Amino acid sequence: MELPLAFIGWFFALTSVGALVLGAALIFMLAQAGDLQRRYLSYSYLNDMVLAAVWLLGLFGGIGVIRLQPWGRYLLELFCWSLIVLLPLSTASRLYALKQPNPDAPPVNWLGAIAGITLILIPVLAICAAAIITLRSPETMKAFS
């Protein structure tokens, strides 16, 4: 299934801006919170920087696709491949963390966990796959040259 180039560009550009703004807001709130939250922030700053770099890749790729710049196609495809790899890894690590026994914790809501995977992971993987297929199509190659 191929998607319109304008949709792909705007979707990934706006989604990336939203993720960057949300991430910056969360970091600001953690920095303003107590010692425990600031300590967590100091331990995870490298992860936060890498995550911001991935979202910047999506933003610049989306802008490049909107402007029909040849580099935009490559950046956006790299961003989509990054999401295709990172999202299942993140999902697996979260499910593994839920499986860990904690005697003080309430029982795990597996139905909610599976519903979250179904509602978030599957559509994001599908739109990334459709974007990659569209970006590699002969018509798209002609539009970018």
C-alpha positions as CSV (number, residue, x, y, z in Angstrom):
1,M,0.0,0.0,0.0
2,E,1.4,3.4,-1.0
3,L,0.7,6.6,0.8
4,P,0.7,10.1,-0.6
5,L,4.1,11.8,-0.2
6,A,2.5,14.9,1.4
7,F,0.8,12.8,4.0
8,I,4.0,10.9,4.8
9,G,6.0,14.1,5.1
10,W,3.5,16.0,7.3
11,F,2.7,13.0,9.4
12,F,6.2,12.2,10.4
13,A,7.2,15.9,10.8
14,L,4.3,16.7,13.1
15,T,4.6,13.4,15.0
16,S,8.3,14.1,15.6
17,V,7.6,17.7,16.7
18,G,5.0,16.3,19.2
19,A,7.4,13.7,20.5
20,L,10.2,16.3,20.9
21,V,8.0,18.8,22.7
22,L,6.6,16.1,25.0
23,G,10.0,14.8,25.8
24,A,11.3,18.3,26.6
25,A,8.3,18.9,28.8
26,L,8.9,15.6,30.7
27,I,12.6,16.4,31.1
28,F,11.8,19.9,32.4
29,M,9.3,18.4,34.9
30,L,11.8,15.8,36.1
31,A,14.4,18.5,36.5
32,Q,12.0,20.6,38.7
33,A,11.0,17.6,40.8
34,G,12.6,16.0,43.8
35,D,16.1,14.5,44.2
36,L,15.0,11.0,43.1
37,Q,13.6,12.3,39.8
38,R,16.7,14.4,39.2
39,R,18.9,11.4,39.9
40,Y,16.9,9.4,37.4
41,L,17.3,12.1,34.9
42,S,21.1,12.2,35.4
43,Y,21.3,8.4,34.8
44,S,19.2,8.5,31.7
45,Y,20.6,11.6,29.9
46,L,22.4,9.5,27.3
47,N,19.2,7.6,26.4
48,D,17.3,10.8,26.2
49,M,19.9,12.4,23.9
50,V,19.8,9.3,21.6
51,L,16.0,9.3,21.6
52,A,15.9,13.0,20.7
53,A,18.4,12.4,17.9
54,V,16.1,9.7,16.5
55,W,13.1,12.0,16.6
56,L,15.1,14.8,15.0
57,L,15.9,12.4,12.2
58,G,12.2,11.9,11.7
59,L,11.6,15.7,11.8
60,F,14.3,16.5,9.2
61,G,13.2,13.5,7.1
62,G,9.6,14.6,7.1
63,I,10.6,18.2,6.2
64,G,12.8,16.8,3.4
65,V,9.9,14.7,2.0
66,I,7.6,17.7,2.1
67,R,10.1,19.8,0.2
68,L,10.9,16.8,-2.2
69,Q,14.6,17.0,-1.2
70,P,16.5,13.8,-2.1
71,W,18.1,13.6,1.3
72,G,14.6,13.7,2.9
73,R,13.7,10.3,1.5
74,Y,16.8,8.7,2.9
75,L,16.5,10.3,6.4
76,L,12.8,9.4,6.6
77,E,13.5,5.8,5.6
78,L,16.3,5.5,8.1
79,F,13.9,6.9,10.8
80,C,11.2,4.3,9.9
81,W,13.8,1.5,10.0
82,S,14.9,2.8,13.4
83,L,11.3,2.7,14.7
84,I,10.8,-0.8,13.3
85,V,13.8,-2.0,15.3
86,L,13.4,0.0,18.5
87,L,9.7,-0.3,19.1
88,P,9.6,-4.1,19.4
89,L,12.7,-4.0,21.5
90,S,11.1,-1.5,23.9
91,T,7.9,-3.5,23.9
92,A,9.7,-6.7,24.8
93,S,11.7,-5.1,27.6
94,R,8.5,-3.6,29.1
95,L,6.7,-7.0,28.9
96,Y,9.7,-8.6,30.5
97,A,9.7,-6.1,33.3
98,L,6.0,-6.8,33.9
99,K,6.8,-10.5,34.1
100,Q,9.4,-10.0,36.9
101,P,8.0,-11.1,40.3
102,N,7.4,-8.3,42.8
103,P,5.6,-9.5,45.9
104,D,4.5,-6.0,46.9
105,A,3.0,-5.1,43.5
106,P,-0.6,-5.7,42.5
107,P,-1.3,-8.4,39.9
108,V,-0.2,-7.5,36.4
109,N,-2.9,-6.4,34.0
110,W,-1.9,-8.5,31.0
111,L,-5.0,-7.5,29.0
112,G,-4.1,-3.8,29.3
113,A,-0.5,-4.6,28.3
114,I,-1.6,-6.6,25.2
115,A,-4.2,-3.9,24.3
116,G,-1.4,-1.3,24.4
117,I,0.8,-3.3,22.2
118,T,-2.1,-3.8,19.7
119,L,-3.2,-0.2,19.7
120,I,0.3,1.4,19.5
121,L,2.9,-1.0,18.1
122,I,1.0,-2.6,15.2
123,P,-0.3,0.7,13.6
124,V,3.1,2.4,14.0
125,L,4.9,-0.6,12.4
126,A,2.2,-0.6,9.6
127,I,2.6,3.1,8.8
128,C,6.4,2.8,8.8
129,A,6.3,-0.2,6.5
130,A,3.8,1.7,4.2
131,A,6.1,4.7,4.2
132,I,9.2,2.7,3.3
133,I,7.3,1.0,0.4
134,T,6.1,4.4,-0.8
135,L,9.6,6.0,-0.5
136,R,11.1,3.1,-2.5
137,S,8.5,3.1,-5.3
138,P,9.5,4.2,-8.9
139,E,7.0,7.1,-8.9
140,T,8.6,8.4,-5.7
141,M,12.1,8.1,-7.1
142,K,11.0,10.2,-10.1
143,A,9.4,12.8,-7.9
144,F,12.7,13.2,-5.9
145,S,15.0,13.5,-8.9
